[in-house]
């Protein structure tokens, strides 16, 4: 399995984004519903899984080729898994840059806020991920052999199980509660751009990744900083 994909916004712009985990990549094939005040337009993602064939292609690219094409119902089920992972990612990640006190108060009002930066996950979302993870996944294999154990292609349910199991491993590692984390930094982070905030797993050695993509938000921040320095000179 590998991570990274070209994603696009509702406005049609496209860029390469590596969320660092296959579960997070899968979640980013559609938009996260965590910006009710529309303050982060760069986080509004276009739909990548429009048809069952799109689902087949995505899973085939990120896991193994799918044996039988997805049905409309299976696409619906996959989107349900995606939405659950997306909401759990939003719950486990620190609050977006520039979050207002009003936003925090709204989270508290609906019983979501679990600590200073993250939110309490919905049990239904955890159940959804666990349900998919309980199915047989894509078996690991070492490259370089002359024979392949098992079938050359995998079932759709196996591929979705692999995605769900990665989500289980991810959220088990990073947790959800700031209090339980006891102030320890988490590898799950958000893009530092105030109008973005996409969620990613920071696998850099020092945990210093700041942007969803240097080609997108990172370069724009550099340009702004350069202009500010010139204006101040």
VEXVO-960532 format. One line per field, with one value per atom (N, C-alpha, C, O): atom name; z, x, y. Coordinates in steps of 0.001 Angstrom, whole numbers. Layout:
// VEXVO-960532
atom = CA ...
Z = Z ...
X = X ...
Y = Y ...
END
This chain:
// VEXVO-960532
atom = N CA C O N CA C O N CA C O N CA C O N CA C O N CA C O N CA C O N CA C O N CA C O N CA C O N CA C O N CA C O N CA C O N CA C O N CA C O N CA C O N CA C O N CA C O N CA C O N CA C O N CA C O N CA C O N CA C O N CA C O N CA C O N CA C O N CA C O N CA C O N CA C O N CA C O N CA C O N CA C O N CA C O N CA C O N CA C O N CA C O N CA C O N CA C O N CA C O N CA C O N CA C O N CA C O N CA C O N CA C O N CA C O N CA C O N CA C O N CA C O N CA C O N CA C O N CA C O N CA C O N CA C O N CA C O N CA C O N CA C O N CA C O N CA C O N CA C O N CA C O N CA C O N CA C O N CA C O N CA C O N CA C O N CA C O N CA C O N CA C O N CA C O N CA C O N CA C O N CA C O N CA C O N CA C O N CA C O N CA C O N CA C O N CA C O N CA C O N CA C O N CA C O N CA C O N CA C O N CA C O N CA C O N CA C O N CA C O N CA C O N CA C O N CA C O N CA C O N CA C O N CA C O N CA C O N CA C O N CA C O N CA C O N CA C O N CA C O N CA C O N CA C O N CA C O N CA C O N CA C O N CA C O N CA C O N CA C O N CA C O N CA C O N CA C O N CA C O N CA C O N CA C O N CA C O N CA C O N CA C O N CA C O N CA C O N CA C O N CA C O N CA C O N CA C O N CA C O N CA C O N CA C O N CA C O N CA C O N CA C O N CA C O N CA C O N CA C O N CA C O N CA C O N CA C O N CA C O N CA C O N CA C O N CA C O N CA C O N CA C O N CA C O N CA C O N CA C O N CA C O N CA C O N CA C O N CA C O N CA C O N CA C O N CA C O N CA C O N CA C O N CA C O N CA C O N CA C O N CA C O N CA C O N CA C O N CA C O N CA C O N CA C O N CA C O N CA C O N CA C O N CA C O N CA C O N CA C O N CA C O N CA C O N CA C O N CA C O N CA C O N CA C O N CA C O N CA C O N CA C O N CA C O N CA C O N CA C O N CA C O N CA C O N CA C O N CA C O N CA C O N CA C O N CA C O N CA C O N CA C O N CA C O N CA C O N CA C O N CA C O N CA C O N CA C O N CA C O N CA C O N CA C O N CA C O N CA C O N CA C O N CA C O N CA C O N CA C O N CA C O N CA C O N CA C O N CA C O N CA C O N CA C O N CA C O N CA C O N CA C O N CA C O N CA C O N CA C O N CA C O N CA C O N CA C O N CA C O N CA C O N CA C O N CA C O N CA C O N CA C O N CA C O N CA C O N CA C O N CA C O N CA C O N CA C O N CA C O N CA C O N CA C O
Z = 0 0 0 623 -689 -710 -504 -719 -86 185 -834 -1572 -858 -1759 -2952 -3493 -3361 -4492 -4939 -4211 -6129 -6602 -6167 -6516 -5410 -4990 -5568 -6058 -5511 -6084 -5191 -4419 -5321 -4571 -5392 -6567 -4748 -5461 -6604 -7579 -6488 -7532 -8726 -9759 -8591 -9728 -9682 -10514 -8736 -8654 -8139 -7348 -8606 -8268 -7822 -8329 -6875 -6418 -5776 -5442 -5608 -5006 -3501 -2998 -2787 -1325 -763 -1079 71 748 2206 2963 2601 3977 4950 6159 4442 5306 5744 6220 5603 5930 4892 4441 4517 3492 3952 3135 5245 5751 5571 5217 5811 5642 4176 3811 3328 1889 1439 673 1927 1556 2037 1317 3246 3772 2925 2820 2321 1533 94 -717 -237 -1565 -1607 -2656 -487 -406 677 1452 742 1684 3116 3392 4040 5463 5829 5443 6569 6952 8311 9249 8427 9724 9620 10431 8626 8438 8265 7213 9299 9150 8907 8326 9348 9170 7863 7593 7053 5738 5846 5052 6837 7021 6364 6280 5898 5312 3916 3710 2959 1613 931 65 1298 647 1136 606 2148 2646 2040 2369 1177 544 -659 -1684 -509 -1530 -2457 -2046 -3712 -4678 -4499 -3895 -5019 -4913 -5920 -7125 -5416 -6283 -6558 -7542 -5707 -5873 -6387 -5663 -7633 -8220 -8630 -8439 -9185 -9691 -9038 -8465 -9111 -8604 -9249 -8595 -10525 -11197 -10563 -10513 -10081 -9382 -8121 -7800 -7410 -6196 -6541 -5863 -7595 -8030 -8339 -7926 -9070 -9481 -8272 -8181 -7342 -6179 -5324 -4942 -5026 -4200 -4922 -4301 -6236 -6996 -7000 -6977 -7031 -7024 -5659 -5569 -4599 -3261 -2503 -1516 -2953 -2307 -3350 -3645 -3901 -4950 -5946 -5587 -7204 -8168 -7651 -7036 -7903 -7410 -8383 -9598 -7820 -8631 -9389 -10609 -8682 -9287 -9003 -7882 -10026 -9882 -8811 -8551 -8189 -7131 -7688 -8845 -6868 -7196 -6611 -5845 -6974 -6434 -4923 -4213 -4424 -2979 -2292 -1218 -2896 -2295 -2290 -1362 -3323 -3323 -2164 -1495 -1933 -820 518 1394 663 1889 2070 3178 970 1042 1442 2212 920 1318 2795 3456 3309 4736 5574 6582 5152 5837 5735 6723 4558 4349 5273 5902 5352 6198 7668 8393 8105 9493 9783 10814 8876 9065 9079 9885 8182 8131 9430 9928 9981 11238 12394 13265 12405 13455 13317 14319 12087 11871 12374 12996 12102 12576 14100 14717 14711 16169 16797 17847 16147 16730 16455 17183 15409 15045 15924 16430 16113 16828 16103 14915 16824 16216 15078 15145 14028 12905 13342 14337 12594 12876 12774 11862 13719 13665 14137 13908 14793 15302 16317 17211 16171 17041 18323 18419 19310 20558 20311 20977 19335 19040 18522 18859 17696 17190 18330 18385 19244 20387 21259 21742 21456 22264 21605 22286 20283 19575 19770 19946 19739 19947 21350 21537 22334 23704 23845 24548 23165 23292 22822 23369 21818 21323 21949 21510 22979 23738 23058 23334 22158 21404 22031 21951 22650 23064 24191 25250 23959 24964 25651 26739 25053 25636 25025 24609 24957 24457 22947 22376 22283 20843 20060 18858 20706 19968 20496 21508 19822 20168 20394 19960 21070 21435 20212 19566 19875 18680 18901 20026 17803 17862 17891 17059 18819 18879 17571 17207 16858 15588 14565 13791 14557 13623 13991 13113 15276 15715 15332 14879 15512 15150 13656 13250 12835 11385 10986 10206 11518 11202 11697 10984 12911 13452 12642 12492 12122 11323 10057 9716 9367 8159 8498 7759 9612 9999 10411 10388 10791 11229 10061 10270 8839 7659 7291 7675 6558 6104 5232 4388 5440 4672 3574 3356 2887 1851 2536 3304 2287 2996 2557 1374 3485 3111 2373 2524 1580 848 590 460 518 199 -1309 -1969 -1872 -3309 -3622 -2739 -4887 -5337 -5504 -6038 -5058 -5223 -6627 -7420 -6940 -8266 -8297 -9376 -7152 -7090 -6232 -5378 -6479 -5687 -4884 -5449 -3597 -2740 -2815 -2640 -3071 -3160 -4540 -5485 -4648 -5943 -6347 -5502 -7670 -8178 -7888 -7860 -7673 -7364 -6055 -5649 -5411 -4113 -4230 -5177 -3263 -3223 -2687 -1940 -3085 -2653 -1124 -539 -487 972 1637 2687 1031 1587 1538 2498 411 260 1256 1872 1420 2385 3813 4661 4078 5394 5669 6792 4671 4847 5200 6053 4537 4837 6276 7022 6658 8005 9065 10112 8805 9788 9954 11048 8873 9009 9874 10665 9722 10571 12035 12912 12302 13680 14265 15386 13507 13990 14211 15199 13291 13391 14636 15426 14812 15923 17268 18305 17252 18481 18895 20079 17910 18196 18702 19722 17993 18308 19370 20032 19555 20543 20144 19051 21045 20783 21864 21591 23076 24219 24582 24842 24600 24983 26421 26736 27282 28687 28809 29522 28105 28147 27531 27947 26526 25876 26794 26586 27831 28839 28203 28611 27197 26587 25601 25051 25358 24417 22981 22655 22131 20738 20007 20317 19050 18265 16833 16321 16199 14804 13853 12685 14350 13525 13597 14685 12454 12445 11353 10607 11277 10260 9526 10078 8290 7539 8297 8798 8383 9175 8522 9175 7246 6589 7206 7322 7600 8297 7437 7968 6115 5236 4661 3695 5269 4797 5940 6178 6650 7788 7443 8256 6252 5929 6925 7446 7178 8211 7575 6509 8234 7738 8909 10030 8624 9595 9317 8231 10290 10120 10427 11587 9372 9545 9445 9411 9397 9339 10631 11689 10532 11673 12894 14009 12696 13828 14090 14982 13314 13478 13160 13863 12084 11793 10558 10133 9990 8809 9154 10162 8323 8606 7572 7880 6354 5266 4647 4669 4102 3348 2168 1826 1543 414 295 371 110 -118 -1426 -1552 -2409 -3703 -3634 -4562 -2546 -2431 -1293 -1523 -108 1016 1456 1870 1372 1795 962 1513 -370 -1242 -1077 -1119 -891 -720 555 577 1620 2862 2684 3237 1901 1643 890 1191 -95 -873 34 -51 888 1800 2744 2990 3271 4178 3461 4027 2214 1427 1180 1303 834 599 1870 1836 2999 4269 4609 5091 4352 4634 3748 4203 2478 1557 1956 1862 2400 2800 4053 4229 4922 6160 5979 6829 4849 4619 4254 4028
X = 843 0 885 1947 448 1203 260 -946 817 15 289 1272 -610 -469 -1395 -1615 -1939 -2874 -3065 -2753 -3574 -3982 -5423 -6316 -5640 -6986 -7339 -6468 -8586 -9017 -10069 -10757 -10171 -11171 -12449 -12480 -13506 -14758 -14596 -15346 -13609 -13394 -12635 -12521 -12108 -11462 -9953 -9348 -9305 -7845 -7416 -8118 -6245 -5776 -4327 -3556 -3952 -2576 -2332 -3269 -1043 -690 -612 59 -1303 -1357 -1120 -1846 -104 183 -214 461 -1318 -1806 -1024 -1237 -124 756 224 999 -1073 -1688 -2767 -3453 -2913 -3883 -5301 -6144 -5576 -6912 -7211 -8331 -6226 -6427 -6528 -7321 -5732 -5877 -7302 -7911 -7818 -9175 -10184 -11123 -9992 -10905 -10889 -11905 -9748 -9633 -10125 -9945 -10733 -11353 -12696 -13338 -13120 -14325 -14105 -13155 -14958 -14741 -15052 -15951 -14291 -14574 -15662 -15593 -16654 -17758 -17474 -18252 -16365 -16009 -15742 -15002 -16337 -16119 -17465 -17722 -18337 -19680 -19693 -20645 -18643 -18590 -17918 -17759 -17526 -16910 -15692 -15522 -14856 -13655 -12426 -11380 -12543 -11388 -11745 -11867 -11912 -12340 -11367 -11774 -10087 -9105 -9201 -8533 -10031 -10240 -11479 -11794 -12173 -13364 -12930 -12503 -13048 -12542 -13651 -14799 -13288 -14223 -14344 -13476 -15411 -15678 -14833 -14919 -14011 -13197 -13847 -13509 -14774 -15433 -16853 -17831 -16940 -18245 -18980 -20191 -18264 -18870 -18218 -17136 -18850 -18204 -16845 -15935 -16701 -15417 -14325 -13165 -14689 -13717 -13214 -12028 -14116 -13730 -12791 -11783 -13115 -12246 -10840 -9844 -10781 -9488 -8684 -7483 -9353 -8633 -8081 -6911 -8913 -8462 -7394 -6443 -7554 -6547 -5203 -4160 -5222 -3978 -3304 -2078 -4101 -3545 -3393 -2660 -4077 -3926 -3495 -2308 -4466 -4227 -5379 -6460 -5177 -6273 -7499 -7383 -8665 -9915 -10430 -10417 -10885 -11310 -12596 -12647 -13627 -14926 -15273 -15107 -15756 -16055 -17095 -17975 -16980 -17898 -19293 -19452 -20278 -21663 -22003 -21224 -23158 -23595 -23754 -23432 -24251 -24403 -23048 -22888 -22067 -20734 -20078 -19343 -20343 -19840 -20449 -19759 -21736 -22406 -21788 -21556 -21529 -20912 -19501 -19107 -18748 -17391 -17408 -16559 -18373 -18486 -18842 -18409 -19623 -19950 -18690 -18484 -17844 -16568 -15708 -15112 -15641 -14845 -15299 -14476 -16609 -17137 -16801 -16474 -16883 -16562 -15093 -14764 -14205 -12777 -12513 -11721 -13180 -12998 -13399 -12685 -14542 -14984 -14062 -13793 -13581 -12639 -11323 -10712 -10887 -9652 -9807 -8899 -10949 -11215 -11248 -10757 -11827 -11901 -10519 -10235 -9662 -8355 -7301 -6312 -7498 -6502 -6641 -7728 -5549 -5655 -6607 -6882 -7103 -8004 -7297 -6084 -8029 -7395 -6769 -7184 -5775 -5155 -6198 -7024 -6150 -7062 -8462 -9359 -8694 -10029 -10446 -9679 -11653 -12131 -12711 -13028 -12842 -13475 -14915 -15426 -15572 -16957 -17056 -17988 -16082 -16065 -15892 -16573 -14980 -14747 -15999 -16339 -16677 -17890 -18969 -19712 -19057 -20043 -19759 -20682 -18476 -18113 -18496 -18992 -18264 -18616 -20120 -20605 -20856 -22310 -22930 -23943 -22338 -22901 -22208 -22403 -21397 -20806 -19643 -19362 -18943 -17870 -16493 -15639 -16272 -14918 -14437 -15061 -13335 -12792 -11572 -11210 -10938 -9757 -9568 -10544 -8343 -8115 -8049 -8217 -7811 -7660 -8390 -8600 -8790 -9396 -10797 -11210 -11515 -12911 -13227 -12491 -14317 -14703 -15294 -16180 -14845 -15354 -16759 -17160 -17500 -18846 -18765 -18071 -19451 -19415 -19853 -19323 -20814 -21265 -20130 -20028 -19286 -18152 -17143 -16589 -16899 -15988 -16551 -15810 -17864 -18489 -18355 -18106 -18519 -18412 -17020 -16873 -16008 -14628 -14344 -13735 -14781 -14534 -15235 -14708 -16418 -17162 -16394 -16286 -15865 -15091 -13768 -13302 -13161 -11861 -11971 -10978 -13176 -13353 -13334 -13207 -13458 -13442 -11999 -11076 -11783 -10423 -9856 -10560 -8581 -7972 -7072 -7014 -6375 -5432 -4190 -3546 -3830 -2687 -1375 -1197 -460 849 1675 1455 2619 3488 4829 4918 5868 7201 7395 7042 7943 8233 9451 10254 9580 10778 10638 11539 9521 9322 8879 8542 8875 8473 7019 6464 6400 5005 4235 4797 2956 2084 1135 405 1141 218 -1160 -1304 -2163 -3519 -3834 -3068 -4974 -5422 -4621 -4064 -4572 -3876 -4630 -4038 -5922 -6737 -7480 -7714 -7843 -8503 -9946 -10320 -10739 -12131 -12207 -11339 -13254 -13446 -13481 -12888 -14173 -14285 -12916 -12684 -12002 -10654 -9927 -9271 -10057 -9377 -9919 -9147 -11239 -11822 -11428 -11248 -11294 -10841 -9428 -9124 -8562 -7204 -7206 -6439 -8075 -8196 -8677 -8130 -9707 -10268 -9249 -9157 -8485 -7489 -6386 -5850 -6048 -5078 -5652 -4934 -6950 -7597 -7569 -7310 -7834 -7787 -6390 -6246 -5372 -3992 -3656 -3012 -4093 -3794 -4422 -3736 -5728 -6414 -6074 -6175 -5674 -5173 -3862 -3612 -3038 -1759 -1939 -1362 -2738 -2796 -3835 -3722 -4855 -5886 -6771 -6643 -7665 -8602 -8602 -8942 -8229 -8425 -7145 -6118 -7203 -6040 -5607 -4417 -6583 -6249 -5465 -4464 -5932 -5226 -3841 -2907 -3710 -2415 -1413 -203 -1932 -1068 -66 1093 -536 302 1323 2092 1357 2326 1923 736 2875 2541 2008 2375 1154 599 1103 1331 1275 1704 579 825 -644 -1771 -1861 -1953 -1836 -1755 -2656 -3302 -2683 -3443 -2534 -1543 -2877 -2163 -2250 -3315 -1132 -1064 -1749 -1954 -2106 -2799 -4179 -4938 -4504 -5758 -6976 -8042 -6836 -7975 -7934 -8635 -7092 -7009 -7321 -8487 -6299 -6528 -6750 -7315 -6326 -6443 -5636 -4617 -6107 -5514 -4484 -4729 -3337 -2323 -1572 -1600 -905 -41 1390 1916 2017 3360 4391 4647 4971 5972 7395 8348 7551 8891 9640 9033 10969 11776 11547 11414 11502 11331 9899 9637 8963 7572 7335 6587 7979 7950 7114 7110 6422 5627 4525 3836 4353 3366 2256 1155 2528 1603 1034 1669 -165 -718 185 400 716 1626 2465 1931 3771 4616 4266 4414 3801 3449 2165 1847 1436 168 227 578 -100 -150 1237 1407 2236 3575 4159 4691 4079 4614 3866 4468 2562 1783 2199 2266 2479 2933 4303 4566 5176 6496 6375 7079 5478 5277 4767 5236 3825 3283 4364 4453 5186 6249 7267 7758 7575 8521 7968 8691 6697 6077 6039 6238 5781 5745 7126 7240 8180 9537 9886 10506 9491 9780 9017 9547 7775 6988 7550 7451 8145 8680 10061 10529 10711 12070 12066 13126
Y = -1185 0 1245 1261 2265 3509 4682 4565 5815 6992 8082 8036 9073 10206 10108 9025 11247 11284 12724 13666 12872 14190 14419 13647 15474 15824 17186 17906 17527 18804 19448 18779 20756 21496 21589 21222 22088 22296 23287 23242 24188 25191 24628 25289 23394 22743 22699 22023 23396 23336 21965 21335 21515 20175 20242 21056 19389 19323 17970 17244 17639 16364 16531 17433 15655 15720 14334 13392 14217 12959 13126 13823 12480 12598 11725 11808 10892 10116 8770 7939 8519 7233 6956 7873 5696 5357 5673 6044 5534 5859 7342 7709 8193 9629 10002 10871 9355 9589 9262 10009 8138 7730 8768 9106 9269 10283 11549 12236 11863 13080 12919 13828 11796 11683 12400 12453 12945 13771 14808 14701 15798 16889 16533 15738 17134 17013 18025 19192 17569 18457 19087 18910 19822 20400 21893 22450 22546 23979 24684 25270 24633 25190 26687 27209 27395 28843 29249 30440 28274 28527 29445 30371 29172 29981 29363 30007 28127 27445 26925 25717 27845 27421 26478 25703 26521 25656 24221 23334 23992 22631 21980 20836 22675 22107 21273 21804 19972 19066 18607 18435 18413 17858 16354 15723 15787 14352 13584 13821 12655 11814 10467 9809 10048 8750 8980 8795 9380 9703 8437 8331 7491 6259 5043 5167 3872 2657 2402 1893 2753 2570 3432 3023 4619 5470 4788 4858 4130 3400 2250 2050 1490 396 904 310 2008 2552 3028 2774 3721 4239 3103 3123 2119 1003 187 -287 25 -704 -6 -659 1336 2108 2098 2159 2021 2166 844 782 -213 -1519 -2546 -2683 -3263 -4252 -4173 -3705 -4622 -4620 -5359 -6420 -4795 -5359 -6414 -6221 -7537 -8673 -8383 -8541 -7964 -7681 -6229 -5748 -5536 -4122 -3845 -4666 -2667 -2270 -2020 -1631 -2245 -1927 -554 12 -33 1251 1168 2121 37 -130 -158 422 -826 -882 496 833 1288 2662 3446 4215 3248 3912 3486 4319 2202 1702 2273 2635 2348 2886 4352 4802 5095 6500 6635 7579 5701 5719 5498 6174 4545 4335 5583 6013 6157 7365 8490 9155 8700 9770 9532 10471 8275 7954 8232 8818 7815 8073 9570 10058 10306 11752 12430 13301 12030 12635 12262 13089 11035 10628 11391 11763 11624 12386 13814 14366 14400 15758 15783 16728 14746 14680 14517 15094 13727 13412 14468 14558 15273 16280 17518 17796 18268 19547 20484 20311 21471 22444 23166 23369 23562 24259 25578 26172 26028 27319 28421 28429 29347 30477 30180 30991 29042 28737 29790 30148 30273 31342 30781 29595 31661 31262 30831 29930 31490 31143 29720 28990 29325 27954 26972 25948 27282 26407 26305 25225 27431 27408 26566 25859 26640 25830 24349 23554 23975 22574 22121 21010 22985 22631 22483 21597 23365 23369 22061 21625 21433 20176 18970 17836 19221 18124 17450 16284 18163 17530 17737 16854 18888 19223 18317 18247 17630 16712 17302 16856 18279 18897 20264 20887 20749 22092 22154 23232 21046 21118 20058 20224 18959 17860 17576 18143 16711 16491 15031 14144 14798 13436 12725 13286 11527 10827 10295 9997 10181 9624 8099 7514 7445 5974 5316 4266 5916 5336 5293 4341 6313 6324 5252 4591 5076 4017 2657 1784 2469 1194 922 -213 1964 1786 1321 380 1974 1590 179 -618 -135 -1471 -2556 -3659 -2247 -3216 -3587 -4765 -2588 -2858 -3528 -4396 -3130 -3692 -5151 -5878 -5589 -6976 -7960 -9167 -7457 -8322 -8685 -7966 -9781 -10114 -8996 -8443 -8668 -7580 -8132 -9342 -7238 -7645 -8214 -7499 -9478 -10071 -9435 -9143 -9218 -8664 -9715 -10917 -9245 -10170 -9507 -8286 -10323 -9831 -9827 -10804 -8764 -8761 -9613 -9914 -9998 -10694 -12188 -12835 -12756 -14189 -14554 -13675 -15835 -16305 -16743 -16954 -16883 -17287 -16297 -15611 -16243 -15391 -16260 -17074 -16094 -16841 -16216 -15006 -17018 -16491 -15960 -16152 -15288 -14780 -13551 -12850 -13298 -12126 -10841 -9762 -10949 -9784 -10013 -11152 -8931 -9022 -8563 -7872 -8953 -8516 -7087 -6634 -6405 -5024 -4935 -4029 -5870 -5847 -5967 -5367 -6741 -6860 -5514 -5110 -4839 -3548 -2530 -1794 -2481 -1552 -1927 -1053 -3236 -3660 -3176 -2775 -3204 -2703 -1218 -772 -461 968 1155 1967 393 516 106 747 -953 -1392 -357 -185 330 1413 2528 3138 2793 3799 3379 4203 2108 1610 1814 2302 1440 1594 3068 3421 3921 5348 5963 6611 5761 6418 5788 6442 4529 3919 4585 4806 4897 5552 6979 7355 7773 9206 9534 10566 8679 8955 10124 10677 10487 11575 12649 13800 12289 13170 13906 13280 15258 16047 15762 15772 15511 15256 13957 13891 12920 11636 11754 11069 12636 12821 13507 13414 14210 14834 15795 15868 16530 17547 17030 17819 15739 15186 15520 15484 15839 16150 14930 13796 15168 14082 14175 15272 13049 13037 13433 13734 13431 13851 15366 15936 16010 17462 18040 17304 19352 20068 21040 21518 21322 22348 23660 24021 24379 25604 26793 27816 26683 27793 27968 27006 29192 29434 29128 28815 29214 28942 27535 27235 26648 25268 24309 23993 23841 22957 21503 20772 21040 19621 18791 19243 17573 16717 15777 15212 15613 14692 14070 14578 12969 12290 12725 12481 13365 13908 12822 12499 12269 11225 11761 10982 13086 13653 13358 13191 13295 12863 13751 13247 15042 15942 16354 17160 15803 16190 17653 18331 18152 19588 19944 21099 18989 19300 20297 20135 21327 22374 22455 22912 22019 22311 21030 19976 21146 20025 19712 18549 20768 20610 21876 22983 21723 22888 23568 24783 22795 23364 24184 24927 24049 24750 25770 26928 25368 26298 26750 27896 25862 26237 27342 28306 27237 28270 29581 30655 29495 30713 31439 32668 30682 31293 31947 33014 31292 31875 33191 34155 33226 34459 35576 36712 35259 36263 36785 37988 35872 36295 37186 38162 36837 37634 39036 40025 39115 40429 41257 42472 40592 41314 41879 43006 41081 41571 42750 43711 42684 43794 45043 46150 44878 46032 46695 47909 45871 46409 47032 47790 46699 47204 48695 49279
END
